[in-house]
Amino acid sequence: MATLRLEIVTPETTAYSEDVEMVTLPGSEGELGVYPKHVLAVGEGFIEITPERVSVLTDMALEAQVIDEAAAEKAVARAQAAMKEDHTAEEVAAIQASLQKALAQLHVKRRRHS
């Protein structure tokens, strides 16, 4: 079967780079499957898809074994508490981003143990 290169890149490093048979990405309309030779234009610059490669550009990429579940739970609690206070739109966006990062870490950590 044909393969394509999946790369997960952060500002600090290439967190993952392997040949895969398919990539499944979450999207606003549901999941998107990408196969080799599949070409797609995606806005905002977070994902680049070419016929041979899928590059995910992100500010965070962590493997399950390095995630501190207790710290992530505390980050969720802090963000949820902060959301109850008055903030500028920019502050709200930053709090929501922190919350999403912590929730993503918990999802990965808990999924690994199930």
Backbone atoms as SQL, in Angstrom:
CREATE TABLE atoms (id INTEGER PRIMARY KEY, chain TEXT, resi INTEGER, resn TEXT, atom TEXT, x REAL, y REAL, z REAL);
INSERT INTO atoms VALUES
  (1, 'A', 1, 'MET', 'N', 0.838, -1.182, 0.000),
  (2, 'A', 1, 'MET', 'CA', 0.000, 0.000, 0.000),
  (3, 'A', 1, 'MET', 'C', 0.884, 1.247, 0.000),
  (4, 'A', 2, 'ALA', 'N', 0.432, 2.280, -0.673),
  (5, 'A', 2, 'ALA', 'CA', 1.172, 3.544, -0.716),
  (6, 'A', 2, 'ALA', 'C', 1.167, 4.204, 0.661),
  (7, 'A', 3, 'THR', 'N', 2.191, 4.984, 0.934),
  (8, 'A', 3, 'THR', 'CA', 2.278, 5.698, 2.208),
  (9, 'A', 3, 'THR', 'C', 2.491, 7.181, 1.942),
  (10, 'A', 4, 'LEU', 'N', 2.318, 7.967, 2.994),
  (11, 'A', 4, 'LEU', 'CA', 2.652, 9.375, 2.947),
  (12, 'A', 4, 'LEU', 'C', 3.379, 9.716, 4.242),
  (13, 'A', 5, 'ARG', 'N', 4.131, 10.788, 4.246),
  (14, 'A', 5, 'ARG', 'CA', 4.912, 11.210, 5.411),
  (15, 'A', 5, 'ARG', 'C', 4.024, 12.086, 6.296),
  (16, 'A', 6, 'LEU', 'N', 3.930, 11.730, 7.573),
  (17, 'A', 6, 'LEU', 'CA', 3.244, 12.562, 8.558),
  (18, 'A', 6, 'LEU', 'C', 4.304, 13.248, 9.391),
  (19, 'A', 7, 'GLU', 'N', 4.243, 14.573, 9.449),
  (20, 'A', 7, 'GLU', 'CA', 5.167, 15.358, 10.268),
  (21, 'A', 7, 'GLU', 'C', 4.353, 16.211, 11.234),
  (22, 'A', 8, 'ILE', 'N', 4.739, 16.172, 12.496),
  (23, 'A', 8, 'ILE', 'CA', 4.139, 17.051, 13.502),
  (24, 'A', 8, 'ILE', 'C', 5.260, 17.961, 13.978),
  (25, 'A', 9, 'VAL', 'N', 5.099, 19.256, 13.721),
  (26, 'A', 9, 'VAL', 'CA', 6.172, 20.223, 13.925),
  (27, 'A', 9, 'VAL', 'C', 5.737, 21.302, 14.917),
  (28, 'A', 10, 'THR', 'N', 6.603, 21.580, 15.889),
  (29, 'A', 10, 'THR', 'CA', 6.396, 22.681, 16.832),
  (30, 'A', 10, 'THR', 'C', 7.488, 23.713, 16.567),
  (31, 'A', 11, 'PRO', 'N', 7.411, 24.883, 17.192),
  (32, 'A', 11, 'PRO', 'CA', 8.490, 25.861, 17.001),
  (33, 'A', 11, 'PRO', 'C', 9.858, 25.338, 17.460),
  (34, 'A', 12, 'GLU', 'N', 9.865, 24.408, 18.399),
  (35, 'A', 12, 'GLU', 'CA', 11.117, 23.903, 18.936),
  (36, 'A', 12, 'GLU', 'C', 11.685, 22.704, 18.184),
  (37, 'A', 13, 'THR', 'N', 10.812, 21.845, 17.630),
  (38, 'A', 13, 'THR', 'CA', 11.307, 20.575, 17.106),
  (39, 'A', 13, 'THR', 'C', 10.301, 19.923, 16.160),
  (40, 'A', 14, 'THR', 'N', 10.766, 18.912, 15.467),
  (41, 'A', 14, 'THR', 'CA', 9.864, 18.008, 14.754),
  (42, 'A', 14, 'THR', 'C', 9.542, 16.899, 15.742),
  (43, 'A', 15, 'ALA', 'N', 8.317, 16.906, 16.251),
  (44, 'A', 15, 'ALA', 'CA', 7.926, 15.965, 17.293),
  (45, 'A', 15, 'ALA', 'C', 7.686, 14.565, 16.750),
  (46, 'A', 16, 'TYR', 'N', 7.333, 14.462, 15.463),
  (47, 'A', 16, 'TYR', 'CA', 7.033, 13.161, 14.871),
  (48, 'A', 16, 'TYR', 'C', 7.245, 13.252, 13.377),
  (49, 'A', 17, 'SER', 'N', 7.848, 12.237, 12.797),
  (50, 'A', 17, 'SER', 'CA', 8.038, 12.188, 11.352),
  (51, 'A', 17, 'SER', 'C', 8.169, 10.729, 10.942),
  (52, 'A', 18, 'GLU', 'N', 7.103, 10.179, 10.380),
  (53, 'A', 18, 'GLU', 'CA', 7.080, 8.778, 9.972),
  (54, 'A', 18, 'GLU', 'C', 6.226, 8.621, 8.724),
  (55, 'A', 19, 'ASP', 'N', 6.447, 7.549, 7.990),
  (56, 'A', 19, 'ASP', 'CA', 5.584, 7.204, 6.866),
  (57, 'A', 19, 'ASP', 'C', 4.370, 6.460, 7.407),
  (58, 'A', 20, 'VAL', 'N', 3.180, 6.834, 6.944),
  (59, 'A', 20, 'VAL', 'CA', 1.926, 6.237, 7.404),
  (60, 'A', 20, 'VAL', 'C', 1.049, 5.919, 6.194),
  (61, 'A', 21, 'GLU', 'N', 0.055, 5.078, 6.407),
  (62, 'A', 21, 'GLU', 'CA', -0.861, 4.727, 5.329),
  (63, 'A', 21, 'GLU', 'C', -2.017, 5.708, 5.213),
  (64, 'A', 22, 'MET', 'N', -2.365, 6.368, 6.334),
  (65, 'A', 22, 'MET', 'CA', -3.486, 7.300, 6.346),
  (66, 'A', 22, 'MET', 'C', -3.358, 8.217, 7.562),
  (67, 'A', 23, 'VAL', 'N', -3.887, 9.431, 7.452),
  (68, 'A', 23, 'VAL', 'CA', -3.931, 10.367, 8.564),
  (69, 'A', 23, 'VAL', 'C', -5.389, 10.769, 8.762),
  (70, 'A', 24, 'THR', 'N', -5.865, 10.743, 10.008),
  (71, 'A', 24, 'THR', 'CA', -7.208, 11.213, 10.333),
  (72, 'A', 24, 'THR', 'C', -7.062, 12.485, 11.154),
  (73, 'A', 25, 'LEU', 'N', -7.690, 13.563, 10.684),
  (74, 'A', 25, 'LEU', 'CA', -7.591, 14.870, 11.334),
  (75, 'A', 25, 'LEU', 'C', -8.959, 15.320, 11.815),
  (76, 'A', 26, 'PRO', 'N', -9.040, 15.913, 13.015),
  (77, 'A', 26, 'PRO', 'CA', -10.320, 16.469, 13.453),
  (78, 'A', 26, 'PRO', 'C', -10.581, 17.784, 12.730),
  (79, 'A', 27, 'GLY', 'N', -11.835, 18.043, 12.419),
  (80, 'A', 27, 'GLY', 'CA', -12.196, 19.290, 11.746),
  (81, 'A', 27, 'GLY', 'C', -13.510, 19.817, 12.265),
  (82, 'A', 28, 'SER', 'N', -13.869, 21.000, 11.855),
  (83, 'A', 28, 'SER', 'CA', -15.112, 21.611, 12.332),
  (84, 'A', 28, 'SER', 'C', -16.347, 20.854, 11.854),
  (85, 'A', 29, 'GLU', 'N', -16.225, 20.132, 10.749),
  (86, 'A', 29, 'GLU', 'CA', -17.349, 19.374, 10.191),
  (87, 'A', 29, 'GLU', 'C', -17.245, 17.880, 10.504),
  (88, 'A', 30, 'GLY', 'N', -16.289, 17.476, 11.322),
  (89, 'A', 30, 'GLY', 'CA', -16.071, 16.069, 11.625),
  (90, 'A', 30, 'GLY', 'C', -14.651, 15.678, 11.273),
  (91, 'A', 31, 'GLU', 'N', -14.394, 14.387, 11.173),
  (92, 'A', 31, 'GLU', 'CA', -13.049, 13.914, 10.883),
  (93, 'A', 31, 'GLU', 'C', -12.772, 13.917, 9.379),
  (94, 'A', 32, 'LEU', 'N', -11.517, 14.150, 9.048),
  (95, 'A', 32, 'LEU', 'CA', -11.064, 14.187, 7.664),
  (96, 'A', 32, 'LEU', 'C', -9.982, 13.134, 7.495),
  (97, 'A', 33, 'GLY', 'N', -10.180, 12.226, 6.556),
  (98, 'A', 33, 'GLY', 'CA', -9.175, 11.206, 6.267),
  (99, 'A', 33, 'GLY', 'C', -8.333, 11.634, 5.089),
  (100, 'A', 34, 'VAL', 'N', -7.017, 11.520, 5.225),
  (101, 'A', 34, 'VAL', 'CA', -6.101, 11.883, 4.150),
  (102, 'A', 34, 'VAL', 'C', -5.310, 10.638, 3.764),
  (103, 'A', 35, 'TYR', 'N', -5.362, 10.288, 2.488),
  (104, 'A', 35, 'TYR', 'CA', -4.641, 9.150, 1.943),
  (105, 'A', 35, 'TYR', 'C', -3.515, 9.658, 1.048),
  (106, 'A', 36, 'PRO', 'N', -2.549, 8.810, 0.712),
  (107, 'A', 36, 'PRO', 'CA', -1.505, 9.223, -0.236),
  (108, 'A', 36, 'PRO', 'C', -2.130, 9.703, -1.542),
  (109, 'A', 37, 'LYS', 'N', -1.506, 10.678, -2.158),
  (110, 'A', 37, 'LYS', 'CA', -1.933, 11.295, -3.418),
  (111, 'A', 37, 'LYS', 'C', -3.190, 12.151, -3.270),
  (112, 'A', 38, 'HIS', 'N', -3.613, 12.421, -2.051),
  (113, 'A', 38, 'HIS', 'CA', -4.770, 13.256, -1.762),
  (114, 'A', 38, 'HIS', 'C', -4.281, 14.701, -1.618),
  (115, 'A', 39, 'VAL', 'N', -4.871, 15.617, -2.342),
  (116, 'A', 39, 'VAL', 'CA', -4.466, 17.018, -2.295),
  (117, 'A', 39, 'VAL', 'C', -5.617, 17.833, -1.741),
  (118, 'A', 40, 'LEU', 'N', -5.335, 18.731, -0.789),
  (119, 'A', 40, 'LEU', 'CA', -6.384, 19.535, -0.157),
  (120, 'A', 40, 'LEU', 'C', -5.801, 20.866, 0.263),
  (121, 'A', 41, 'ALA', 'N', -6.542, 21.921, 0.058),
  (122, 'A', 41, 'ALA', 'CA', -6.142, 23.251, 0.545),
  (123, 'A', 41, 'ALA', 'C', -6.827, 23.494, 1.881),
  (124, 'A', 42, 'VAL', 'N', -6.058, 23.895, 2.880),
  (125, 'A', 42, 'VAL', 'CA', -6.594, 24.155, 4.217),
  (126, 'A', 42, 'VAL', 'C', -6.184, 25.556, 4.620),
  (127, 'A', 43, 'GLY', 'N', -7.129, 26.357, 5.107),
  (128, 'A', 43, 'GLY', 'CA', -6.829, 27.717, 5.524),
  (129, 'A', 43, 'GLY', 'C', -6.154, 27.780, 6.879),
  (130, 'A', 44, 'GLU', 'N', -5.713, 28.940, 7.261),
  (131, 'A', 44, 'GLU', 'CA', -5.121, 29.270, 8.562),
  (132, 'A', 44, 'GLU', 'C', -3.714, 28.743, 8.772),
  (133, 'A', 45, 'GLY', 'N', -3.194, 27.871, 7.923),
  (134, 'A', 45, 'GLY', 'CA', -1.810, 27.452, 8.020),
  (135, 'A', 45, 'GLY', 'C', -1.475, 26.452, 9.092),
  (136, 'A', 46, 'PHE', 'N', -2.433, 25.774, 9.682),
  (137, 'A', 46, 'PHE', 'CA', -2.135, 24.793, 10.716),
  (138, 'A', 46, 'PHE', 'C', -1.781, 23.423, 10.148),
  (139, 'A', 47, 'ILE', 'N', -2.334, 23.103, 8.982),
  (140, 'A', 47, 'ILE', 'CA', -2.070, 21.816, 8.361),
  (141, 'A', 47, 'ILE', 'C', -1.729, 22.054, 6.903),
  (142, 'A', 48, 'GLU', 'N', -0.649, 21.433, 6.466),
  (143, 'A', 48, 'GLU', 'CA', -0.286, 21.494, 5.053),
  (144, 'A', 48, 'GLU', 'C', -0.377, 20.078, 4.502),
  (145, 'A', 49, 'ILE', 'N', -1.162, 19.914, 3.440),
  (146, 'A', 49, 'ILE', 'CA', -1.338, 18.597, 2.836),
  (147, 'A', 49, 'ILE', 'C', -0.884, 18.661, 1.390),
  (148, 'A', 50, 'THR', 'N', 0.052, 17.787, 1.034),
  (149, 'A', 50, 'THR', 'CA', 0.507, 17.635, -0.340),
  (150, 'A', 50, 'THR', 'C', 0.250, 16.180, -0.731),
  (151, 'A', 51, 'PRO', 'N', 0.446, 15.804, -1.982),
  (152, 'A', 51, 'PRO', 'CA', 0.220, 14.406, -2.362),
  (153, 'A', 51, 'PRO', 'C', 1.102, 13.406, -1.604),
  (154, 'A', 52, 'GLU', 'N', 2.238, 13.835, -1.104),
  (155, 'A', 52, 'GLU', 'CA', 3.168, 12.927, -0.433),
  (156, 'A', 52, 'GLU', 'C', 3.330, 13.159, 1.058),
  (157, 'A', 53, 'ARG', 'N', 2.763, 14.253, 1.599),
  (158, 'A', 53, 'ARG', 'CA', 3.064, 14.623, 2.986),
  (159, 'A', 53, 'ARG', 'C', 1.899, 15.345, 3.646),
  (160, 'A', 54, 'VAL', 'N', 1.738, 15.112, 4.958),
  (161, 'A', 54, 'VAL', 'CA', 0.830, 15.886, 5.801),
  (162, 'A', 54, 'VAL', 'C', 1.687, 16.481, 6.905),
  (163, 'A', 55, 'SER', 'N', 1.734, 17.809, 6.993),
  (164, 'A', 55, 'SER', 'CA', 2.486, 18.491, 8.046),
  (165, 'A', 55, 'SER', 'C', 1.508, 19.196, 8.969),
  (166, 'A', 56, 'VAL', 'N', 1.590, 18.861, 10.236),
  (167, 'A', 56, 'VAL', 'CA', 0.772, 19.506, 11.260),
  (168, 'A', 56, 'VAL', 'C', 1.684, 20.494, 11.970),
  (169, 'A', 57, 'LEU', 'N', 1.347, 21.784, 11.885),
  (170, 'A', 57, 'LEU', 'CA', 2.131, 22.844, 12.521),
  (171, 'A', 57, 'LEU', 'C', 1.405, 23.252, 13.789),
  (172, 'A', 58, 'THR', 'N', 2.024, 23.067, 14.930),
  (173, 'A', 58, 'THR', 'CA', 1.354, 23.280, 16.205),
  (174, 'A', 58, 'THR', 'C', 2.304, 23.873, 17.234),
  (175, 'A', 59, 'ASP', 'N', 1.744, 24.458, 18.273),
  (176, 'A', 59, 'ASP', 'CA', 2.588, 25.008, 19.334),
  (177, 'A', 59, 'ASP', 'C', 2.813, 24.008, 20.461),
  (178, 'A', 60, 'MET', 'N', 2.164, 22.818, 20.363),
  (179, 'A', 60, 'MET', 'CA', 2.334, 21.808, 21.408),
  (180, 'A', 60, 'MET', 'C', 2.194, 20.419, 20.810),
  (181, 'A', 61, 'ALA', 'N', 3.119, 19.549, 21.122),
  (182, 'A', 61, 'ALA', 'CA', 3.038, 18.138, 20.740),
  (183, 'A', 61, 'ALA', 'C', 3.722, 17.338, 21.836),
  (184, 'A', 62, 'LEU', 'N', 2.932, 16.579, 22.563),
  (185, 'A', 62, 'LEU', 'CA', 3.468, 15.817, 23.690),
  (186, 'A', 62, 'LEU', 'C', 3.073, 14.359, 23.570),
  (187, 'A', 63, 'GLU', 'N', 3.992, 13.471, 23.908),
  (188, 'A', 63, 'GLU', 'CA', 3.670, 12.055, 23.975),
  (189, 'A', 63, 'GLU', 'C', 2.993, 11.779, 25.312),
  (190, 'A', 64, 'ALA', 'N', 2.107, 10.797, 25.332),
  (191, 'A', 64, 'ALA', 'CA', 1.297, 10.508, 26.516),
  (192, 'A', 64, 'ALA', 'C', 2.142, 10.308, 27.769),
  (193, 'A', 65, 'GLN', 'N', 3.289, 9.629, 27.642),
  (194, 'A', 65, 'GLN', 'CA', 4.077, 9.310, 28.831),
  (195, 'A', 65, 'GLN', 'C', 4.713, 10.525, 29.497),
  (196, 'A', 66, 'VAL', 'N', 4.800, 11.666, 28.818),
  (197, 'A', 66, 'VAL', 'CA', 5.397, 12.849, 29.443),
  (198, 'A', 66, 'VAL', 'C', 4.350, 13.821, 29.986),
  (199, 'A', 67, 'ILE', 'N', 3.075, 13.501, 29.809),
  (200, 'A', 67, 'ILE', 'CA', 2.008, 14.383, 30.289),
  (201, 'A', 67, 'ILE', 'C', 1.807, 14.165, 31.776),
  (202, 'A', 68, 'ASP', 'N', 1.786, 15.249, 32.528),
  (203, 'A', 68, 'ASP', 'CA', 1.520, 15.230, 33.966),
  (204, 'A', 68, 'ASP', 'C', 0.019, 15.444, 34.136),
  (205, 'A', 69, 'GLU', 'N', -0.705, 14.359, 34.414),
  (206, 'A', 69, 'GLU', 'CA', -2.163, 14.428, 34.494),
  (207, 'A', 69, 'GLU', 'C', -2.642, 15.380, 35.590),
  (208, 'A', 70, 'ALA', 'N', -2.002, 15.356, 36.752),
  (209, 'A', 70, 'ALA', 'CA', -2.395, 16.235, 37.856),
  (210, 'A', 70, 'ALA', 'C', -2.195, 17.701, 37.483),
  (211, 'A', 71, 'ALA', 'N', -1.086, 18.016, 36.821),
  (212, 'A', 71, 'ALA', 'CA', -0.832, 19.398, 36.401),
  (213, 'A', 71, 'ALA', 'C', -1.855, 19.840, 35.358),
  (214, 'A', 72, 'ALA', 'N', -2.213, 18.936, 34.446),
  (215, 'A', 72, 'ALA', 'CA', -3.210, 19.269, 33.430),
  (216, 'A', 72, 'ALA', 'C', -4.577, 19.512, 34.072),
  (217, 'A', 73, 'GLU', 'N', -4.931, 18.694, 35.062),
  (218, 'A', 73, 'GLU', 'CA', -6.206, 18.895, 35.764),
  (219, 'A', 73, 'GLU', 'C', -6.225, 20.246, 36.485),
  (220, 'A', 74, 'LYS', 'N', -5.113, 20.625, 37.099),
  (221, 'A', 74, 'LYS', 'CA', -5.027, 21.926, 37.762),
  (222, 'A', 74, 'LYS', 'C', -5.136, 23.063, 36.749),
  (223, 'A', 75, 'ALA', 'N', -4.531, 22.898, 35.588),
  (224, 'A', 75, 'ALA', 'CA', -4.613, 23.920, 34.541),
  (225, 'A', 75, 'ALA', 'C', -6.052, 24.081, 34.055),
  (226, 'A', 76, 'VAL', 'N', -6.780, 22.978, 33.932),
  (227, 'A', 76, 'VAL', 'CA', -8.196, 23.039, 33.542),
  (228, 'A', 76, 'VAL', 'C', -8.983, 23.808, 34.600),
  (229, 'A', 77, 'ALA', 'N', -8.764, 23.488, 35.855),
  (230, 'A', 77, 'ALA', 'CA', -9.486, 24.165, 36.938),
  (231, 'A', 77, 'ALA', 'C', -9.179, 25.663, 36.965),
  (232, 'A', 78, 'ARG', 'N', -7.906, 26.024, 36.784),
  (233, 'A', 78, 'ARG', 'CA', -7.530, 27.444, 36.763),
  (234, 'A', 78, 'ARG', 'C', -8.205, 28.173, 35.604),
  (235, 'A', 79, 'ALA', 'N', -8.178, 27.550, 34.434),
  (236, 'A', 79, 'ALA', 'CA', -8.781, 28.187, 33.257),
  (237, 'A', 79, 'ALA', 'C', -10.290, 28.320, 33.426),
  (238, 'A', 80, 'GLN', 'N', -10.941, 27.292, 33.956),
  (239, 'A', 80, 'GLN', 'CA', -12.389, 27.364, 34.156),
  (240, 'A', 80, 'GLN', 'C', -12.750, 28.450, 35.172),
  (241, 'A', 81, 'ALA', 'N', -11.955, 28.577, 36.225),
  (242, 'A', 81, 'ALA', 'CA', -12.189, 29.629, 37.215),
  (243, 'A', 81, 'ALA', 'C', -11.970, 31.007, 36.597),
  (244, 'A', 82, 'ALA', 'N', -10.929, 31.140, 35.787),
  (245, 'A', 82, 'ALA', 'CA', -10.624, 32.421, 35.143),
  (246, 'A', 82, 'ALA', 'C', -11.719, 32.832, 34.173),
  (247, 'A', 83, 'MET', 'N', -12.372, 31.868, 33.531),
  (248, 'A', 83, 'MET', 'CA', -13.430, 32.176, 32.569),
  (249, 'A', 83, 'MET', 'C', -14.645, 32.812, 33.235),
  (250, 'A', 84, 'LYS', 'N', -14.776, 32.662, 34.539),
  (251, 'A', 84, 'LYS', 'CA', -15.907, 33.239, 35.270),
  (252, 'A', 84, 'LYS', 'C', -15.685, 34.711, 35.592),
  (253, 'A', 85, 'GLU', 'N', -14.470, 35.212, 35.385),
  (254, 'A', 85, 'GLU', 'CA', -14.128, 36.600, 35.669),
  (255, 'A', 85, 'GLU', 'C', -14.236, 37.439, 34.400),
  (256, 'A', 86, 'ASP', 'N', -14.259, 38.755, 34.569),
  (257, 'A', 86, 'ASP', 'CA', -14.285, 39.659, 33.411),
  (258, 'A', 86, 'ASP', 'C', -12.881, 39.777, 32.825),
  (259, 'A', 87, 'HIS', 'N', -12.817, 39.660, 31.489),
  (260, 'A', 87, 'HIS', 'CA', -11.545, 39.767, 30.793),
  (261, 'A', 87, 'HIS', 'C', -11.764, 40.429, 29.443),
  (262, 'A', 88, 'THR', 'N', -10.690, 40.941, 28.890),
  (263, 'A', 88, 'THR', 'CA', -10.755, 41.464, 27.528),
  (264, 'A', 88, 'THR', 'C', -10.895, 40.275, 26.572),
  (265, 'A', 89, 'ALA', 'N', -11.265, 40.556, 25.349),
  (266, 'A', 89, 'ALA', 'CA', -11.408, 39.488, 24.356),
  (267, 'A', 89, 'ALA', 'C', -10.093, 38.749, 24.154),
  (268, 'A', 90, 'GLU', 'N', -8.989, 39.486, 24.173),
  (269, 'A', 90, 'GLU', 'CA', -7.671, 38.868, 24.011),
  (270, 'A', 90, 'GLU', 'C', -7.353, 37.936, 25.176),
  (271, 'A', 91, 'GLU', 'N', -7.671, 38.357, 26.390),
  (272, 'A', 91, 'GLU', 'CA', -7.435, 37.515, 27.563),
  (273, 'A', 91, 'GLU', 'C', -8.303, 36.259, 27.526),
  (274, 'A', 92, 'VAL', 'N', -9.549, 36.413, 27.109),
  (275, 'A', 92, 'VAL', 'CA', -10.456, 35.267, 26.998),
  (276, 'A', 92, 'VAL', 'C', -9.900, 34.255, 25.992),
  (277, 'A', 93, 'ALA', 'N', -9.394, 34.739, 24.869),
  (278, 'A', 93, 'ALA', 'CA', -8.817, 33.855, 23.863),
  (279, 'A', 93, 'ALA', 'C', -7.623, 33.090, 24.431),
  (280, 'A', 94, 'ALA', 'N', -6.779, 33.764, 25.196),
  (281, 'A', 94, 'ALA', 'CA', -5.614, 33.108, 25.797),
  (282, 'A', 94, 'ALA', 'C', -6.045, 32.057, 26.823),
  (283, 'A', 95, 'ILE', 'N', -7.062, 32.379, 27.617),
  (284, 'A', 95, 'ILE', 'CA', -7.563, 31.432, 28.613),
  (285, 'A', 95, 'ILE', 'C', -8.167, 30.218, 27.915),
  (286, 'A', 96, 'GLN', 'N', -8.929, 30.454, 26.863),
  (287, 'A', 96, 'GLN', 'CA', -9.532, 29.344, 26.119),
  (288, 'A', 96, 'GLN', 'C', -8.456, 28.461, 25.487),
  (289, 'A', 97, 'ALA', 'N', -7.398, 29.065, 24.976),
  (290, 'A', 97, 'ALA', 'CA', -6.301, 28.288, 24.395),
  (291, 'A', 97, 'ALA', 'C', -5.632, 27.423, 25.457),
  (292, 'A', 98, 'SER', 'N', -5.411, 27.989, 26.636),
  (293, 'A', 98, 'SER', 'CA', -4.817, 27.218, 27.739),
  (294, 'A', 98, 'SER', 'C', -5.721, 26.067, 28.146),
  (295, 'A', 99, 'LEU', 'N', -7.011, 26.342, 28.208),
  (296, 'A', 99, 'LEU', 'CA', -7.974, 25.307, 28.566),
  (297, 'A', 99, 'LEU', 'C', -7.960, 24.177, 27.539),
  (298, 'A', 100, 'GLN', 'N', -7.957, 24.522, 26.261),
  (299, 'A', 100, 'GLN', 'CA', -7.953, 23.503, 25.215),
  (300, 'A', 100, 'GLN', 'C', -6.683, 22.653, 25.250),
  (301, 'A', 101, 'LYS', 'N', -5.541, 23.273, 25.520),
  (302, 'A', 101, 'LYS', 'CA', -4.291, 22.522, 25.618),
  (303, 'A', 101, 'LYS', 'C', -4.345, 21.528, 26.778),
  (304, 'A', 102, 'ALA', 'N', -4.834, 21.987, 27.923),
  (305, 'A', 102, 'ALA', 'CA', -4.914, 21.107, 29.092),
  (306, 'A', 102, 'ALA', 'C', -5.906, 19.975, 28.851),
  (307, 'A', 103, 'LEU', 'N', -7.046, 20.283, 28.238),
  (308, 'A', 103, 'LEU', 'CA', -8.036, 19.244, 27.935),
  (309, 'A', 103, 'LEU', 'C', -7.482, 18.230, 26.939),
  (310, 'A', 104, 'ALA', 'N', -6.732, 18.701, 25.963),
  (311, 'A', 104, 'ALA', 'CA', -6.130, 17.795, 24.990),
  (312, 'A', 104, 'ALA', 'C', -5.141, 16.847, 25.680),
  (313, 'A', 105, 'GLN', 'N', -4.355, 17.387, 26.607),
  (314, 'A', 105, 'GLN', 'CA', -3.412, 16.544, 27.339),
  (315, 'A', 105, 'GLN', 'C', -4.144, 15.472, 28.138),
  (316, 'A', 106, 'LEU', 'N', -5.231, 15.865, 28.804),
  (317, 'A', 106, 'LEU', 'CA', -6.003, 14.897, 29.583),
  (318, 'A', 106, 'LEU', 'C', -6.632, 13.840, 28.677),
  (319, 'A', 107, 'HIS', 'N', -7.125, 14.266, 27.538),
  (320, 'A', 107, 'HIS', 'CA', -7.732, 13.315, 26.596),
  (321, 'A', 107, 'HIS', 'C', -6.709, 12.274, 26.158),
  (322, 'A', 108, 'VAL', 'N', -5.517, 12.707, 25.810),
  (323, 'A', 108, 'VAL', 'CA', -4.473, 11.780, 25.363),
  (324, 'A', 108, 'VAL', 'C', -4.051, 10.866, 26.499),
  (325, 'A', 109, 'LYS', 'N', -3.830, 11.434, 27.669),
  (326, 'A', 109, 'LYS', 'CA', -3.371, 10.638, 28.815),
  (327, 'A', 109, 'LYS', 'C', -4.415, 9.597, 29.200),
  (328, 'A', 110, 'ARG', 'N', -5.658, 9.977, 29.253),
  (329, 'A', 110, 'ARG', 'CA', -6.721, 9.053, 29.666),
  (330, 'A', 110, 'ARG', 'C', -7.032, 8.025, 28.592),
  (331, 'A', 111, 'ARG', 'N', -6.915, 8.416, 27.350),
  (332, 'A', 111, 'ARG', 'CA', -7.159, 7.481, 26.247),
  (333, 'A', 111, 'ARG', 'C', -6.097, 6.384, 26.233),
  (334, 'A', 112, 'ARG', 'N', -4.888, 6.744, 26.593),
  (335, 'A', 112, 'ARG', 'CA', -3.790, 5.770, 26.619),
  (336, 'A', 112, 'ARG', 'C', -4.027, 4.703, 27.685),
  (337, 'A', 113, 'HIS', 'N', -4.704, 5.080, 28.769),
  (338, 'A', 113, 'HIS', 'CA', -4.929, 4.146, 29.875),
  (339, 'A', 113, 'HIS', 'C', -6.219, 3.342, 29.717),
  (340, 'A', 114, 'SER', 'N', -7.025, 3.653, 28.719),
  (341, 'A', 114, 'SER', 'CA', -8.297, 2.914, 28.575),
  (342, 'A', 114, 'SER', 'C', -8.182, 1.739, 27.642);
